[in-house]
Amino acid sequence: MSVRFVAGRLVVFGLIAVELIVAIAATWVYVAAAGRVLDAGTLPRDSTLVVLGSLVSDGEPGDYVRGRLETALDLYRDGHVARIINSGNGSADAGDEPAVMRAYLEARGVPAAVIVDDPVGFDTADTCRGLRDRFEVRRPVLITQDFHLDRAIALCRRLGVDDPTGVVAGCACSWPTVFRNHLRETFLARPRALLTAISG
């Protein structure tokens, strides 16, 4: 049996394994989030919104987090929101995402008392654990873009948040970045979330 034959078989088996993991992760996310994405008009009263952080620069939110914040603003102005938790990376190296998010909301009329900062939401799993352990929020409404939302709901359910739902955030984003994020979600983020779900 030649080295080339063995190497070819290993490549084939590796590709099959990757496809299987991607398919299982996608199925888990789909099933866990089914029926949990809300229309803005169906938001329960006194909801707690959780705005998931993303890139900020020079004290200004990037396109993705701006879209999430604008969605949160619309929901707040509709009168159904009691609290907004901004969850992101609060380190100086990352630009202190929650502080930038807070400033954006306050500048547009959201009272400071309504906003809660979560500076240790370094990734989606950390945000979910914080909702469970530090904030004791059992029915959060997660705000992020469509490619991310189902995974966020699935992870929060698996990590002990009883009844998470979500609203899809808008985004004035360029199509190459949207396409790249969809690819990343499919081949990297969802399989990684599956491993997190398995390990707890």
C-alpha positions, 0 to 999 in steps of 0.5 A, a space after each residue: 500500500 503506497 504512501 500516496 494511497 494512504 494519504 489520499 484515504 486520510 484526506 477523504 476521511 478528514 473531509 468526511 469528518 469535517 462535513 459531519 461535524 459541520 452538519 451536526 453543528 448546523 442541525 443542533 443550532 437550528 433545532 435549539 433556536 427554532 421558534 425563538 426568533 421574535 418579530 419586533 412587534 411581539 416582544 414581551 413587556 419589561 424585556 431584558 435586551 442583551 446586545 452582543 458586542 463586536 468591533 469598536 474603534 476610536 470610541 465609535 461602534 463598528 457597523 455590526 454593533 451599530 446595527 445591534 444598538 439601533 435595533 435595541 433603540 427601536 425596541 426600547 422606544 416601543 416601550 417594551 424594554 426594562 433593561 439593556 445589557 451591553 455584553 462585550 470585551 471591556 478591555 482597553 485593547 479592545 476599545 472597551 466595547 460595553 462603554 462605547 455601546 453605553 455612550 451610544 445609547 445614552 446619547 440617543 436618549 436611553 437613561 443610564 439606569 436602564 443600561 447594564 455593562 457586562 465587560 467580560 462578555 469576551 465571546 458568546 459563551 461568556 455572555 451566556 454564562 454571565 446571564 446565568 451566573 451574574 445577572 440571573 436573567 432567565 428570559 433574555 432577548 438577544 440582539 445580533 445579526 441573523 448569522 449569529 443569532 441562532 447560535 447565540 440562542 442555542 448556546 445560551 439554552 445549553 449553558 443554563 439560560 432557561 428561555 432565551 429568545 432573540 431579535 435579528 439586528 439590522 446592519 448597513 454592512 458590506 456584502 463581502 463582510 457579511 459573506 465572510 461572517 456567514 462562512 465563518 459561522 458555518 465552518 468555525 463558529 457553530 462547530 466550536 459552539 457545539 464543542 462548548 455545548 458538549 464540554 459545558 
